Amino acid sequence: MKNLILILAVVIVSIGHANQITFEASGKANIDGFTFNDTSSFKLYKSNGHWKNSTGDYGLHQCMGTVTSNKNNKGGINVYCKYTSQNDDYFFMKIFRDSEYQDSGAGKAIIVETSDSYKFLLGTGCTHAVTYLKSDYFAMQKCKY
């Protein structure tokens, strides 16, 4: 009886996470641009790092985008990242949020282009969280497809 309950628990947990994938990434970011007299700003974001996911894939990623804010410190981040796997497959993720660069933050992401191996992720929406330590970052995306 105990074995039956254990098997059922494993099956239920597996079904609950069957259509979810998690990405963890870290690297170094460079954010540089202009701050205007009214305190609004326009900055370019560029980063490089490493990633792994919950299915066992891993690789390198490169990101580029913009970080903007208006004079009331309202703004956003709009960044595209190319993730390249150990098998040279790839996907592009667009990361966006409605807040200025901070030591940490949460936002959304969407997978906008893929190689054939990642086609099942095309159009998938994700939650995004990032923490910065100086110019180094640690990020996580949880995606349901």
C-alpha positions in Angstrom: 0.0 0.0 0.0 2.8 2.4 0.9 4.4 1.7 -2.5 1.2 2.5 -4.3 0.8 5.8 -2.5 4.5 6.7 -3.3 4.0 5.8 -7.0 0.8 7.9 -7.2 2.5 10.9 -5.5 5.4 10.7 -8.0 3.0 10.6 -11.0 0.9 13.5 -9.7 4.0 15.7 -9.1 5.4 14.7 -12.5 2.2 15.6 -14.3 2.0 19.0 -12.4 5.4 20.0 -13.8 5.2 18.2 -17.2 4.8 21.5 -19.2 7.2 23.7 -17.2 10.8 24.4 -17.8 13.1 26.5 -15.6 16.2 28.4 -16.8 19.0 29.6 -14.5 21.5 32.1 -15.8 24.4 34.1 -14.5 27.0 36.4 -16.0 28.3 39.9 -16.2 26.4 43.0 -17.5 27.5 46.3 -18.8 24.9 49.2 -18.6 26.0 52.5 -20.1 24.2 55.5 -21.5 22.9 59.0 -20.9 21.2 60.7 -18.0 19.6 63.9 -18.9 19.1 67.1 -16.8 15.5 66.2 -15.9 16.9 62.8 -14.5 15.4 60.7 -17.3 17.8 58.3 -18.9 18.5 56.1 -21.9 21.0 53.2 -21.4 22.2 50.3 -23.4 22.4 46.9 -21.8 24.8 44.2 -22.8 25.7 41.0 -21.0 27.3 37.6 -21.5 27.1 34.5 -19.3 26.1 30.9 -18.8 22.8 29.1 -18.4 21.3 25.7 -17.5 17.8 24.4 -17.5 15.7 21.9 -15.7 15.9 19.4 -18.6 19.7 19.2 -18.4 20.6 21.5 -21.3 23.3 24.2 -20.7 25.3 26.7 -22.6 26.2 30.3 -23.2 24.0 33.4 -23.6 24.4 36.9 -24.9 21.9 39.7 -24.2 21.4 43.2 -25.6 18.7 45.8 -25.1 17.7 49.1 -23.5 17.0 50.4 -20.0 15.0 53.7 -19.9 13.4 55.9 -17.4 11.5 59.2 -17.5 11.9 62.1 -15.1 9.6 60.4 -12.6 11.9 57.3 -12.6 9.2 55.3 -14.4 10.7 53.3 -17.2 11.5 49.8 -18.3 13.8 47.2 -19.5 13.6 45.6 -23.0 16.3 43.0 -23.6 16.8 40.2 -26.1 18.9 37.2 -25.1 20.3 34.5 -27.4 20.8 31.2 -25.5 23.0 28.7 -27.3 23.1 25.1 -26.0 25.9 22.6 -25.7 24.6 21.1 -29.0 24.7 24.5 -30.8 20.9 24.7 -30.8 19.5 28.1 -29.8 16.5 30.2 -28.8 15.9 33.9 -28.3 14.2 35.2 -25.2 12.7 38.7 -24.9 12.9 40.0 -21.3 10.9 43.0 -20.2 9.8 44.8 -17.1 8.3 48.2 -16.2 11.0 49.3 -13.7 14.4 51.0 -13.8 17.6 49.0 -13.3 17.8 48.0 -9.7 19.7 45.5 -7.5 16.9 43.0 -8.2 13.6 42.8 -10.0 10.9 40.7 -11.5 9.4 40.8 -15.0 8.2 38.8 -17.9 9.8 37.0 -20.8 8.7 35.4 -24.0 10.6 33.0 -26.3 10.4 34.7 -29.7 12.6 32.5 -32.0 14.1 29.0 -31.8 16.1 26.4 -33.7 14.3 23.1 -34.5 15.2 21.5 -31.2 13.5 24.2 -29.1 10.4 24.6 -31.4 8.1 23.4 -28.5 9.1 26.6 -26.6 8.2 29.1 -29.4 5.8 31.7 -28.0 6.1 30.5 -24.4 5.6 33.1 -21.7 7.8 33.1 -18.6 8.2 34.8 -15.3 11.6 36.4 -14.9 13.6 37.3 -11.7 17.1 38.8 -11.5 19.5 39.9 -8.7 22.6 42.0 -9.3 25.8 42.1 -7.3 27.7 45.1 -8.8 27.9 44.1 -12.5 27.3 40.4 -12.0 23.8 39.0 -12.2 21.9 35.8 -11.3 18.6 35.3 -13.1 15.8 32.7 -13.3 13.0 32.2 -15.7 10.1 29.8 -15.2 8.2 29.0 -18.4 5.0 27.1 -18.9 4.5 25.7 -22.5 
